[in-house]
Amino acid sequence: MALAISEDLEIVIVGGGICGLATALALHRKGLKSVLLEKSETLRTAGGAIAIQANGWRALDELGVASKLRPNAILLERIREIVLNGGEQQEEFIHYSNIGETRWLKRSDLIEALAEDLPLGTIRFGCQILSVKLDTNTCFPILQLNNGNKIRAKMLIGCDGANSVVADFLELKPKKLHPSSGVRGFTYYPNGHGYAPQLLRTRRGNTLSGVAPVTDNLLFWFVNHQWHPQDSKVMEDPKMIKQMTLQTIKGFPKETIDVVQSCDLSTLHFNNLRYQAPLDILLGRFRKGTVTVAGDSMHAMTPFVGQGGSAAIEDAVVFARCMKRNFQANYNKDFIYKSEEMIEKAMDEYVNERRMRLVKLATQSYLMGYLLDSSSLLFKLIILVLLGVLFRDRYAHVRYNCGKL
Ligand SMILES: Cc1cc2nc3c(=O)[nH]c(=O)nc-3n(C[C@H](O)[C@H](O)[C@H](O)COP(=O)(O)OP(=O)(O)OC[C@H]3O[C@@H](n4cnc5c(N)ncnc54)[C@H](O)[C@@H]3O)c2cc1C
């Protein structure tokens, strides 16, 4: 039976998180118009802060939004790393001058900066995609929306996060649950926090905490620890999340405890960590017809190298560049409609360029997560050897440059 199509569109992006907005903006900067469908009624700005390292800033520079964001995010000078082992404490300083520009950004600042440079009408809120099918006549994707409408797109990019409908259409393996969970929050200091421009990172067994300044009045902090079944009872109650977190970091540096103690309860987030196995990224079929994925729907990562968001912004830059390169010679306003093969070629170039970058990031993140999580000394030793062999330069991923838009 023929499907009643409500609307025909050229480029459709599903999901208005960091990746979807960055992709729409990258395409816009290259003169390509897209429509972004987001299930929420407004921009989703919650979720604390996000570390953007030098590779992420290079990509944001290409998108033309970095200069708006820098004034709202303190430039960090170093990592103060503390390892607690029984009664002993080891301390090390790692200077960012050797790693490159690193700042913690409020997610809301990043999301708003990307969205405000988009042409009016690009984002359609309250549009949840329920399923994707191929049109048997044209081979273009048809999206079924929650409001009963069906949209046919010439090109579809799924940026719909870890539980992606578009990834399901591509038959990608589901994201896995990591044994760790993460709590994140903000602490406000109306008269200034006086905190050094550094990330204070403390590790004890499989608990890892971090505290970093975002602005002169705002500190961001996180605590990752092993997931316990009873944690699910705590998840919805900020007071219990705070209590549980303070319990978890007992014996940690006083600065860390004080920051959690004074946190703003309304900013607390607690969730399980999910990831795409590196092998699934290596082998995944990331394009079917004129449909592909980017961001967490392609490569959800645990936060142990702090790169999921930056990698999503890199995806956007590379995707738009590949599209424009292929359209350059003979693009006109009707051209996309006619050239399914050209879209497929551009998408394949995008996937090929991204794949090994993402496999490396996901592998490093995976190994670091399991190093933290494992209690077996032998297992830890094996992971340390693997990390030493595969990632001799721990920060090589930050020196990566995704190139010009
Ligand atoms: C604890 C934690 C800490 C992190 N820390 C860092 C860090 O320091 N640095 C860093 O770079 N990264 C970090 N990350 C990773 C980073 O947050 C993610 O990689 C990034 O947010 C992914 O963006 P996205 O746009 O791909 O997905 P999402 O942010 O999940 O956005 C998906 C969007 O799609 C929408 N959507 C979903 N389904 C549908 C549908 N069916 N129809 C329409 N819309 C839909 C959602 O509403 C949402 O707006 C961290 C992640 C976690 C969990």
The ligand as a Gaussian input file, in Angstrom:
#p B3LYP/6-31G(d) Opt

LIG

0 1
 C       28.473000      11.838000      32.420000
 C       28.884000      12.338000      31.053000
 C       29.915000      13.262000      30.954000
 C       30.352000      13.686000      29.689000
 N       31.380000      14.567000      29.615000
 C       31.835000      14.962000      28.413000
 C       32.906000      15.898000      28.298000
 O       33.429000      16.384000      29.303000
 N       33.318000      16.260000      27.054000
 C       32.731000      15.768000      25.916000
 O       33.162000      16.129000      24.809000
 N       31.718000      14.885000      25.994000
 C       31.242000      14.480000      27.194000
 N       30.206000      13.602000      27.281000
 C       29.616000      13.092000      26.036000
 C       28.655000      14.110000      25.421000
 O       27.758000      14.601000      26.393000
 C       27.855000      13.438000      24.299000
 O       28.749000      12.759000      23.458000
 C       27.103000      14.467000      23.490000
 O       26.184000      15.180000      24.296000
 C       26.339000      13.756000      22.358000
 O       25.548000      14.679000      21.671000
 P       24.449000      14.161000      20.623000
 O       23.877000      15.390000      20.049000
 O       25.066000      13.149000      19.725000
 O       23.383000      13.371000      21.492000
 P       22.344000      13.923000      22.584000
 O       22.964000      15.004000      23.385000
 O       21.838000      12.721000      23.312000
 O       21.167000      14.575000      21.727000
 C       20.219000      13.796000      21.066000
 C       19.024000      14.678000      20.756000
 O       18.112000      13.935000      19.956000
 C       16.794000      14.087000      20.457000
 N       16.071000      12.858000      20.077000
 C       16.281000      11.616000      20.515000
 N       15.469000      10.738000      19.931000
 C       14.712000      11.449000      19.066000
 C       13.663000      11.114000      18.163000
 N       13.260000       9.848000      18.023000
 N       13.082000      12.086000      17.440000
 C       13.492000      13.395000      17.564000
 N       14.472000      13.766000      18.418000
 C       15.083000      12.811000      19.159000
 C       16.974000      14.249000      21.960000
 O       15.860000      14.907000      22.542000
 C       18.248000      15.094000      22.003000
 O       17.983000      16.471000      21.952000
 C       29.744000      13.169000      28.518000
 C       28.679000      12.268000      28.628000
 C       28.252000      11.848000      29.887000
 C       27.129000      10.861000      29.980000

